[in-house]
């Protein structure tokens, strides 16, 4: 068995920071609004809209979370490259959402709506493109795990879309549920991959005299005096 491409420590930091930034950002920003802010009926974007009180809080939280998605995509080496690229695309789109706030008093913004749509769709579908059918992959990267994760995220995205179209009274709740789930899934995968790495490192069957991130199982396969060339 050859294992290549572990998850670096900074991937844990970036993936853990994403939900903290988002949840902390919309919680603090809501508390700074005058009067009573209805988080169930009001969107996250309204907290960063022009004219919102201390809009910089949610703006920085969105930009920081988007940057963390990009860093996490770089760190999630056990995932398939297409999925990592889609995740990073979602991160870039999130930064552009922060850079294109909604106008004061509502009314919408074409650029804001476009990048928000790209971000939400990318962050909902990336698990499908990240799947690794290999038996050695963590459960969340196998076909069943990836499909299940994408199914949940797409379901939440559909709920959010329905609330937006119908002008429902739970659009804020739906958006927060969707954004929170999208932020937590990369963290769950990163932690699972790190746990798998720790188990591999403690396996006595693994030959460790090789470059970082590469190991070969020897026991029961090759004589103790033999070596296998890694290409």
C-alpha positions as CSV (number, residue, x, y, z in Angstrom):
1,X,0.0,0.0,0.0
2,X,1.4,3.4,-1.0
3,X,0.1,6.5,0.9
4,X,0.8,9.8,-0.7
5,X,-0.4,13.3,0.3
6,X,-1.3,13.7,4.0
7,X,-3.2,16.7,5.4
8,X,-0.9,19.3,6.9
9,X,-1.6,20.9,10.3
10,X,-2.6,24.2,8.8
11,X,-5.5,22.5,7.0
12,X,-6.9,21.8,10.5
13,X,-6.6,25.4,11.4
14,X,-8.2,26.7,8.2
15,X,-11.1,24.2,8.3
16,X,-11.8,24.9,12.0
17,X,-11.7,28.7,11.5
18,X,-14.3,28.6,8.7
19,X,-17.4,27.8,10.9
20,X,-16.1,29.9,13.7
21,X,-15.8,32.9,11.4
22,X,-19.2,32.4,9.9
23,X,-21.2,31.6,13.0
24,X,-19.3,34.1,15.1
25,X,-19.6,36.7,12.4
26,X,-23.3,36.5,11.9
27,X,-23.9,36.3,15.7
28,X,-21.8,39.3,16.6
29,X,-23.1,41.3,13.6
30,X,-26.7,40.6,14.5
31,X,-26.1,41.8,18.1
32,X,-24.7,45.1,16.8
33,X,-27.8,45.9,14.8
34,X,-30.1,48.5,16.3
35,X,-33.4,47.2,17.7
36,X,-34.3,43.6,17.3
37,X,-32.7,41.7,14.4
38,X,-34.7,38.7,13.2
39,X,-32.1,36.1,12.2
40,X,-34.8,33.6,11.1
41,X,-36.3,35.9,8.5
42,X,-33.2,38.1,7.6
43,X,-30.3,36.9,5.4
44,X,-26.6,36.9,6.3
45,X,-26.0,39.3,3.4
46,X,-28.2,41.9,5.1
47,X,-25.6,42.1,7.9
48,X,-22.9,43.1,5.4
49,X,-25.2,45.3,3.2
50,X,-24.4,49.0,2.6
51,X,-26.0,50.9,5.4
52,X,-26.0,48.1,7.9
53,X,-24.6,48.9,11.3
54,X,-20.9,47.8,11.6
55,X,-21.2,46.0,8.3
56,X,-17.4,45.4,8.4
57,X,-17.9,42.6,10.9
58,X,-19.9,40.3,8.5
59,X,-17.8,41.5,5.6
60,X,-14.6,40.4,7.2
61,X,-16.2,37.2,8.4
62,X,-17.3,36.3,4.8
63,X,-13.9,37.2,3.3
64,X,-12.1,35.3,6.0
65,X,-14.3,32.2,5.6
66,X,-13.8,32.3,1.8
67,X,-10.0,32.5,2.2
68,X,-10.2,29.5,4.6
69,X,-12.1,27.5,2.1
70,X,-9.3,28.1,-0.4
71,X,-6.6,27.1,2.1
72,X,-8.6,24.0,3.1
73,X,-8.9,23.0,-0.5
74,X,-5.1,23.1,-0.8
75,X,-4.7,21.1,2.4
76,X,-7.2,18.4,1.6
77,X,-4.8,16.3,-0.4
78,X,-6.5,12.9,0.1
79,X,-9.5,14.2,-1.8
80,X,-9.7,14.1,-5.6
81,X,-8.3,17.2,-7.3
82,X,-11.6,18.1,-9.1
83,X,-13.4,18.3,-5.7
84,X,-10.7,20.4,-4.2
85,X,-10.8,22.8,-7.1
86,X,-14.6,23.1,-6.7
87,X,-14.2,23.8,-3.0
88,X,-11.7,26.5,-3.7
89,X,-14.0,28.0,-6.3
90,X,-16.6,28.2,-3.6
91,X,-14.1,30.0,-1.4
92,X,-13.2,32.5,-4.0
93,X,-16.9,33.2,-4.7
94,X,-17.5,33.8,-1.0
95,X,-14.7,36.4,-1.0
96,X,-16.3,38.1,-4.0
97,X,-19.7,38.0,-2.2
98,X,-18.0,40.1,0.6
99,X,-16.5,42.4,-2.0
100,X,-19.9,43.0,-3.7
101,X,-22.4,43.9,-0.9
102,X,-26.1,44.4,-1.3
103,X,-27.2,48.1,-1.7
104,X,-28.7,50.0,1.2
105,X,-32.4,49.3,1.7
106,X,-32.3,46.1,-0.3
107,X,-33.1,45.9,-4.0
108,X,-30.5,43.3,-4.7
109,X,-27.2,43.4,-6.6
110,X,-26.5,41.3,-9.7
111,X,-22.8,40.8,-8.8
112,X,-23.7,39.8,-5.2
113,X,-26.5,37.4,-6.3
114,X,-24.3,35.8,-9.0
115,X,-21.3,35.1,-6.7
116,X,-23.6,34.0,-3.9
117,X,-25.2,31.5,-6.2
118,X,-21.8,30.3,-7.5
119,X,-20.5,29.9,-3.9
120,X,-23.5,28.1,-2.5
121,X,-23.7,25.7,-5.5
122,X,-20.0,24.9,-5.5
123,X,-19.9,24.3,-1.8
124,X,-22.9,22.0,-2.0
125,X,-21.6,19.9,-5.0
126,X,-17.9,19.6,-4.3
127,X,-18.2,16.4,-2.2
128,X,-19.3,14.5,-5.3
129,X,-16.2,15.6,-7.2
130,X,-13.9,14.9,-4.3
131,X,-14.8,11.2,-3.9
132,X,-12.1,8.5,-3.8
133,X,-13.5,5.0,-4.4
134,X,-10.3,3.4,-3.1
135,X,-10.8,1.2,0.0
136,X,-8.1,3.1,1.8
137,X,-10.0,6.4,1.6
138,X,-11.8,7.7,4.7
139,X,-15.6,7.0,4.7
140,X,-16.4,10.6,3.9
141,X,-14.4,10.5,0.6
142,X,-15.9,7.2,-0.6
143,X,-18.8,7.1,-3.0
144,X,-21.5,6.6,-0.4
145,X,-20.1,9.2,2.0
146,X,-19.6,11.8,-0.7
147,X,-23.1,11.2,-2.1
148,X,-24.7,11.4,1.3
149,X,-22.9,14.7,2.1
150,X,-23.9,16.2,-1.2
151,X,-27.4,15.0,-0.8
152,X,-27.8,16.8,2.5
153,X,-26.2,20.0,1.3
154,X,-28.2,20.0,-1.9
155,X,-31.4,19.5,0.1
156,X,-30.5,22.5,2.3
157,X,-29.7,24.5,-0.8
158,X,-33.1,23.6,-2.3
159,X,-34.8,24.7,1.0
160,X,-33.0,28.0,0.9
161,X,-33.8,28.6,-2.8
162,X,-37.5,27.8,-2.1
163,X,-37.5,30.3,0.7
164,X,-35.9,33.0,-1.5
165,X,-38.3,32.5,-4.4
166,X,-41.4,32.3,-2.2
167,X,-40.3,35.1,0.1
168,X,-40.8,32.8,3.0
169,X,-40.3,33.9,6.6
170,X,-37.5,31.4,7.3
171,X,-35.0,32.5,4.6
172,X,-32.5,33.5,7.2
173,X,-32.8,30.2,9.1
174,X,-32.5,28.2,5.8
175,X,-29.4,30.2,4.8
176,X,-27.7,29.8,8.2
177,X,-28.4,26.0,8.2
178,X,-27.0,25.7,4.7
179,X,-23.9,27.9,5.3
180,X,-23.2,26.1,8.6
181,X,-23.4,22.6,7.1
182,X,-21.2,23.6,4.2
183,X,-18.6,25.0,6.6
184,X,-18.6,21.9,8.9
185,X,-18.2,19.2,6.2
186,X,-14.6,20.2,5.2
187,X,-13.6,20.2,8.9
188,X,-15.1,16.7,9.4
189,X,-13.2,15.4,6.4
190,X,-9.9,17.0,7.5
191,X,-10.2,15.5,11.0
192,X,-11.0,12.1,9.6
193,X,-8.0,12.2,7.3
194,X,-5.7,13.3,10.1
195,X,-7.0,10.5,12.3
196,X,-6.3,8.1,9.5
197,X,-2.8,9.5,9.1
198,X,-2.2,9.0,12.8
199,X,-3.3,5.3,12.6
200,X,-1.0,4.7,9.6
201,X,2.0,6.3,11.3
202,X,1.6,3.9,14.3
203,X,1.2,0.8,12.1
204,X,4.3,-1.3,12.5
205,X,3.7,-2.7,9.0
206,X,4.7,0.6,7.4
207,X,8.2,1.1,6.2
208,X,9.2,4.7,7.3
209,X,12.5,5.2,5.6
210,X,10.9,7.0,2.7
211,X,10.1,10.6,1.8
212,X,7.5,12.4,3.9
213,X,3.9,11.2,3.2
214,X,5.0,8.0,1.5
215,X,4.9,4.6,3.1
216,X,5.0,0.9,2.0
217,X,3.5,-2.0,3.8
218,X,6.1,-4.8,4.0
219,X,5.0,-7.4,6.5
220,X,3.7,-10.5,4.9
221,X,4.5,-9.2,1.4
222,X,8.2,-9.0,1.0
223,X,11.2,-10.5,2.8
224,X,12.8,-8.3,5.4
225,X,15.8,-7.7,3.2
226,X,13.9,-6.5,0.2
227,X,13.0,-3.0,-0.9
228,X,10.4,-1.8,-3.3
229,X,11.1,1.2,-5.5
230,X,8.5,4.0,-5.2
231,X,7.8,5.9,-8.4
